[in-house]
Amino acid sequence: MCGLETKLWAEKKSVLSKELATILVGLGALKFGDFVLSSGRRSPYYIDLRLLPSYPSALERIAEMYVEVLENEVGLGNLKVAGIPTAGLPLATAVSLRARLPLIYVRETPKLHGEMKMIEGALSRGDTVVLIDDLVTTGGSLLKAAEAVRASGGRVEHAVVLIDREEGGSENLARAGIRLHAVSKISELLSWLESAGGLPSDKAELVRAYLRGVGRS
């Protein structure tokens, strides 16, 4: 993108981040407390995006946000989207339908019968695949999925998530040759919610302190 297009897209993403924060609060998907993540880390907040399929209108709007990121940061030409188990699969399905892109999905474990595949759907050698997940923390799930797609002949250079938790996932993916794209970062969501009066400053600062600690670990 040229300089003006880049600036306009940055402004649009800021608007999307505010809208996303509103949706998450409205669904009760953003929670504060003491949570253990799939990575094993303890976190002062949790985002439950598995709620989304129960709210079709919200799911549809969020799928549109993913598609806007794909259009502006990746490009929609000749792509397949891959859903990451389990929370990423309904999102990838919604994105596939909204953008009219072919869908595949990555199994958590290989089939124990038939072809014992890790990938479900039509994937040919050389196909360009974009990984779709709900969140990224350390990037472990996305890296595992990328390995499976690449082992089956697909090309993986991009991953798109709704929220980057800013805990090293982007850097870990970059080392594997994958560029991370996110509709929003957790720091952006916090700033908007705090400024709008939707999040007490003490809770916002608790999360910021947690993120600073992660950055030093």
C-alpha positions as CSV (number, residue, x, y, z in Angstrom):
1,M,0.0,0.0,0.0
2,C,1.1,3.6,-0.6
3,G,1.6,6.1,2.2
4,L,-2.0,7.5,2.1
5,E,-3.5,4.0,1.9
6,T,-1.4,2.9,4.8
7,K,-2.5,5.9,6.9
8,L,-6.2,5.4,6.0
9,W,-6.0,1.7,6.9
10,A,-4.4,2.4,10.2
11,E,-7.2,4.8,11.0
12,K,-9.8,2.2,10.0
13,K,-8.2,-0.4,12.2
14,S,-8.4,2.0,15.1
15,V,-12.2,2.2,14.5
16,L,-12.4,-1.6,14.2
17,S,-10.6,-2.0,17.5
18,K,-13.1,0.2,19.3
19,E,-16.0,-1.6,17.7
20,L,-14.4,-5.0,18.7
21,A,-14.0,-3.8,22.3
22,T,-17.7,-2.9,22.4
23,I,-18.7,-6.3,21.0
24,L,-16.6,-8.2,23.5
25,V,-17.9,-6.2,26.5
26,G,-21.5,-6.6,25.2
27,L,-21.1,-10.4,25.0
28,G,-19.3,-10.7,28.3
29,A,-16.4,-12.2,26.5
30,L,-13.7,-10.1,28.2
31,K,-13.2,-11.2,31.8
32,F,-10.8,-10.1,34.6
33,G,-9.5,-12.3,37.4
34,D,-7.0,-15.1,37.7
35,F,-6.9,-17.5,34.7
36,V,-4.6,-20.3,33.5
37,L,-4.0,-20.1,29.7
38,S,-3.5,-23.0,27.3
39,S,0.2,-22.0,27.3
40,G,0.3,-22.6,31.1
41,R,0.7,-19.0,32.0
42,R,-1.5,-17.3,34.6
43,S,-3.2,-14.2,33.3
44,P,-5.2,-11.4,34.9
45,Y,-7.6,-11.4,32.0
46,Y,-9.3,-13.9,29.7
47,I,-11.1,-13.5,26.3
48,D,-13.7,-16.2,25.6
49,L,-14.2,-16.1,21.9
50,R,-15.9,-19.5,22.0
51,L,-19.0,-17.5,22.8
52,L,-19.1,-16.0,19.3
53,P,-20.9,-18.9,17.4
54,S,-23.8,-18.4,19.8
55,Y,-24.3,-14.9,18.6
56,P,-24.6,-15.0,14.8
57,S,-24.8,-11.2,14.2
58,A,-21.6,-10.7,16.2
59,L,-19.9,-13.6,14.5
60,E,-20.8,-12.2,11.1
61,R,-19.5,-8.8,11.9
62,I,-16.2,-10.2,13.3
63,A,-15.8,-12.3,10.2
64,E,-16.1,-9.1,8.2
65,M,-13.3,-7.6,10.3
66,Y,-11.1,-10.6,9.5
67,V,-11.8,-10.1,5.8
68,E,-10.9,-6.4,6.0
69,V,-7.5,-7.4,7.4
70,L,-7.0,-10.0,4.7
71,E,-7.9,-7.5,2.0
72,N,-5.7,-4.8,3.3
73,E,-2.7,-6.7,4.7
74,V,-2.5,-10.0,2.8
75,G,-4.7,-9.8,-0.4
76,L,-7.5,-12.2,-1.3
77,G,-6.2,-13.6,-4.5
78,N,-5.7,-17.4,-4.8
79,L,-5.9,-18.1,-1.0
80,K,-7.2,-20.9,1.1
81,V,-8.0,-20.3,4.8
82,A,-7.2,-22.8,7.5
83,G,-9.1,-23.0,10.7
84,I,-7.1,-23.8,13.9
85,P,-8.7,-26.2,16.4
86,T,-10.9,-25.6,18.1
87,A,-11.9,-21.9,18.6
88,G,-10.4,-20.9,15.2
89,L,-12.6,-23.3,13.2
90,P,-16.0,-21.5,13.4
91,L,-14.2,-18.2,12.8
92,A,-12.4,-19.6,9.7
93,T,-15.7,-21.0,8.5
94,A,-17.4,-17.6,8.8
95,V,-14.4,-15.9,7.0
96,S,-14.5,-18.5,4.3
97,L,-18.2,-17.9,3.6
98,R,-17.9,-14.1,3.8
99,A,-14.8,-13.9,1.5
100,R,-15.8,-16.9,-0.7
101,L,-12.4,-18.5,0.0
102,P,-11.9,-22.3,0.2
103,L,-11.6,-23.7,3.7
104,I,-9.5,-26.4,5.1
105,Y,-8.9,-27.2,8.8
106,V,-6.1,-28.6,10.8
107,R,-6.8,-31.5,13.2
108,E,-5.5,-31.5,16.7
109,T,-4.3,-35.1,16.2
110,P,-4.1,-37.3,13.1
111,K,-6.9,-39.5,12.2
112,L,-6.5,-43.1,13.5
113,H,-8.1,-44.6,10.4
114,G,-8.3,-44.0,6.7
115,E,-5.5,-41.8,5.4
116,M,-4.6,-40.7,9.0
117,K,-4.5,-37.0,7.8
118,M,-3.8,-33.9,9.8
119,I,-5.5,-31.7,7.2
120,E,-9.1,-31.9,6.3
121,G,-10.4,-30.4,3.0
122,A,-8.8,-30.0,-0.4
123,L,-5.2,-29.0,-0.2
124,S,-2.9,-29.4,-3.2
125,R,0.9,-29.0,-3.2
126,G,1.8,-25.3,-3.6
127,D,-1.5,-23.9,-2.4
128,T,-1.2,-20.6,-0.5
129,V,-2.8,-21.0,3.0
130,V,-3.6,-18.3,5.5
131,L,-4.0,-19.5,9.1
132,I,-7.1,-18.3,11.0
133,D,-7.3,-18.4,14.8
134,D,-9.1,-16.5,17.5
135,L,-6.2,-15.3,19.6
136,V,-2.4,-15.6,19.7
137,T,-0.4,-15.8,22.9
138,T,2.9,-17.5,22.3
139,G,2.0,-18.7,18.9
140,G,2.3,-22.4,19.7
141,S,-1.0,-23.6,18.1
142,L,-0.4,-21.6,14.9
143,L,3.2,-22.9,14.6
144,K,1.9,-26.5,15.0
145,A,-0.7,-25.9,12.4
146,A,1.7,-24.3,10.0
147,E,4.0,-27.3,10.3
148,A,1.1,-29.6,9.4
149,V,0.0,-27.6,6.4
150,R,3.6,-27.3,5.1
151,A,4.1,-31.0,5.6
152,S,1.1,-31.6,3.4
153,G,2.5,-29.3,0.6
154,G,0.8,-26.0,1.4
155,R,2.6,-22.6,1.6
156,V,2.1,-20.7,4.9
157,E,3.4,-17.1,5.2
158,H,0.5,-15.3,7.0
159,A,-1.7,-15.9,10.0
160,V,-4.7,-13.7,11.0
161,V,-6.2,-13.5,14.5
162,L,-8.8,-11.3,16.1
163,I,-6.6,-10.3,19.1
164,D,-2.8,-10.4,19.7
165,R,-2.2,-10.9,23.4
166,E,1.3,-9.4,22.9
167,E,3.1,-12.3,24.6
168,G,5.7,-13.2,22.0
169,G,3.5,-14.8,19.4
170,S,4.3,-12.4,16.6
171,E,8.1,-12.8,17.2
172,N,7.8,-16.6,17.4
173,L,5.8,-16.8,14.2
174,A,8.2,-14.4,12.4
175,R,11.1,-16.8,13.2
176,A,9.2,-19.5,11.3
177,G,8.6,-17.2,8.3
178,I,5.0,-16.3,9.2
179,R,3.7,-12.7,9.5
180,L,1.1,-12.2,12.1
181,H,-1.9,-9.9,11.4
182,A,-4.4,-9.0,14.1
183,V,-7.6,-7.0,14.1
184,S,-6.5,-5.5,17.4
185,K,-3.9,-5.9,20.1
186,I,-4.9,-6.3,23.8
187,S,-3.1,-3.0,24.6
188,E,-5.3,-1.2,22.1
189,L,-8.5,-2.7,23.5
190,L,-7.5,-1.8,27.1
191,S,-6.7,1.8,26.1
192,W,-10.1,2.3,24.4
193,L,-12.1,0.7,27.2
194,E,-10.3,2.7,29.8
195,S,-10.8,6.0,28.0
196,A,-14.5,5.2,27.4
197,G,-15.0,4.5,31.1
198,G,-15.7,0.8,30.5
199,L,-12.7,-0.4,32.4
200,P,-11.4,0.8,35.8
201,S,-7.9,2.1,35.6
202,D,-6.6,-0.3,38.3
203,K,-7.7,-3.3,36.2
204,A,-6.1,-1.8,33.1
205,E,-2.9,-1.2,34.9
206,L,-2.9,-4.8,36.3
207,V,-3.0,-6.1,32.7
208,R,-0.3,-3.7,31.6
209,A,2.0,-4.8,34.4
210,Y,1.4,-8.4,33.4
211,L,2.3,-7.6,29.8
212,R,5.5,-5.8,30.9
213,G,6.4,-8.8,33.0
214,V,5.8,-11.1,30.0
215,G,8.1,-8.9,28.0
216,R,10.9,-9.4,30.5
217,S,10.4,-13.2,30.8
